[in-house]
Amino acid sequence: VWLLAQATLPKDLQQRFERAVQLAAQGKLREAEPLFREITQKQPTFAPAHLNLGLVYRLQNQNEKALTHLRRAAELNPKDPKPLVELARLCLDTGKLGDARGYLRMLRDRFPKEPELPVLEGALASLQGEWGVAIEKFQQALKTRPNDFRIHYNLGIAAYQLRRYEEAEKHLKRTVELKPDYTTGWKSLGMTYEARGMPEHAIRAYS
């Protein structure tokens, strides 16, 4: 989610920012990083640079640096849900569930219609083994994003954990229809077929 800036930077920094966004979007994170860092040093209150630098660090697994800049972006621009979304996601990914709960609470209070909110709440419920809650949240997310393979996958896994194998099969089949190269989806579908006593289908999914 590389964000272009509002035109509040001096022209040379604006151009550098746009160049950094371009590099990041092409996956050239090491080249983008020093440009974003320079902008945060010269214009320390420019929130989009902190947000983008946080994302660059996150993608390079420099999680503490990512947290610092994402928090700064959230402080500088409290009207933007993106820093909170990314903070919650990072905390879920790194197992900091207490912090994730805090950021999700802030998101819910400030941006109750944020489309990522039910996805993140579903992820938190899954990590806590609250599979019924997870299904409820992912179903909510599916209403606005019916063709998101990740949501179908998460619904399939939650249904599998609750031994609702037919429901799991339905969502996992949809997952691999939407993303045929998603090997984890095929593997999970195979496990579901095994659980349903359908070995031929399982072998096909695994292969």
N, C-alpha and C positions, 0 to 999 in steps of 0.2 A: 504494500500500500504506500507507494512513494508519492509524497505530496508536494505539489508545486506551491510556491510561496504566494502570499498576497504581496502586492508591490510595495513593501515597506522597507526594503533593503536599498542601500546605495547601489547604483547601476552595476558596478564591477562585481559586488558580492551577489547581486541578483543573478547575474550571468553564471557565476561560479556555482551558485545554488542549483540552478537549472541543469548545469553540467553534471553536478553530483547526483541529482535525481535520475538523470539519463543513465549514468554509469551504474547506479544501484539497480535500476530496472533491467539492465543488461546482465546483472549478476556480477559486475566488477566491483565487489564490495571493498576490496583493499584500496582501490583507486578512489572510490567515493568517500571512504572514511576520513582521510585528512582534509578534504574539502569541507565536509560537514563540520569537522572539528574546528577548523579555522573560523567558520562562520559563527559557531557558538562562542568562540573566544572574542571575536570582534563585535558581535551583536548578541550578548548573553541573554537578552530577553526575547529573542526571536524563537517562538515555540516550534514552528515546523522543522527548524534545523535540529532541535533537541529530539523531536519525535523520530525524524529520519535517522539520526545518528544512533538512537536507541535501537531502532529496527536493524541497522547494519551490525551493531554489536551483538544483538540477539542471534542473528543468522550466523555469526562467527563464534557462537557459544561463549561469548564474553558477558556472562549473565549479570555480574555485579555492575559493570559499566552500563549495560543496557538498562538496568533498574534505575540507576542514577539519572540518566537522560530522559527516560520515559516519565519518571516522577516529576522532573523539572518541567517537561512539556505539559503535564497535567496541572501543575501549579500555575504556569504562565497563561494557559488557556483553558479555564474551567468550563467553557461552553462547548468544548470539543470532546466527544465521547471516545475518540480513537486512542488517546494515551491510556485511559482506564481499561479499554478493551485489551490493549497489548500488555498492560501490567497484569491483568487477571490471567491472560493466556500464558504469560511467562511464568507466573507463580504456579499455575496448574502443571505446566511442563516440568517444573523443577521441584514439585512436591511440597511447595510452601502453601499448604491448603488453608491455613489460618489467614495468611495475607490475601490469598485469592478470594476468600469469603468477604474480607473487608472491601476489596476493590469491587466485587460484584454487588455488595450492598450500596456502595456509592453510585455505581452505574444504575441500579434499580431506582434509587432515590432521584437521581438527576435526569436520567434518560430512560424512562420506563419503556419507550418504544424502540430502543436500539435493537436492530435485528440479530446482532450477535449475542445478546443477553441470554436468551433461552438455550442457545448452543453451549455457552460457557457454563451455565447453571446445570445443564445436563451432564457436561464433562465432570463437573465437581461431584455431582450425585454418583456418577459411575465410579469415580476414584474412591468414594466413600462406601461403595457397595450398595447404594440405595437405588436399586435397579428400577423399581416402580416409579420413583420420582424422576429418574433419568428418562424413562419412556415418555412420561407426561411432558417434560421439557422439550425433548427432541420432536415430539408430535407437534408441539406449539411452533417450533422452528420450521418444521416441514411445511406448515401452512403458507409461509411466505417464500420458502425456497424448496419447492417440490422436487427439483432436479439436482439437488446437492448430494453427491454420492457419499460425502462424509456423514451427513445426517442419517441417510439410509443405513450406512454401515454401523453407526452407533446404536441405532434402533435395533438392528439385527443382533448385535452383541448383547444388548440389554435383554432382549426377548430370549436369547439363548441361555443367559444366566438364570432366567426365571423358568427355564424348561418349556417355553412357549415356542416349540420348534417350528411349527408351520408359519407362525408370524416371523420368526427369525429368517426362515428360508425366503419368504416373500421379500423382505428388505435386503437381504444379502444378494438375491438374484438381481434386484433393481440396482444394487451397488455396482455389480460387474457389467450390467448392461450400460450403465452411465459411464463407467471407467473400466474398459476391458483389460487394461494392463495393470490393474491394481491387485497384485499377487496376494496381499493379506486378505482381500475380499474373497478371492477364490478359495483360499485356505480355510477361512471361517465358514464359507458355504459348504465345503467338504465335510467339516466337523459337524455341521448341522445335519447333513444327509446321513452321516454315520449315526448320529443320535436318533435319527428317525428310522434306522434300520434299512437304509437304501444304499448298500455298498457300491453298486455299479455307478450310481449318480456321484457318490463321494469320489470314486477313482477318477471319473471324468473331470470333476472340479479340481482335484489335486493336480491332474496332468495338464 
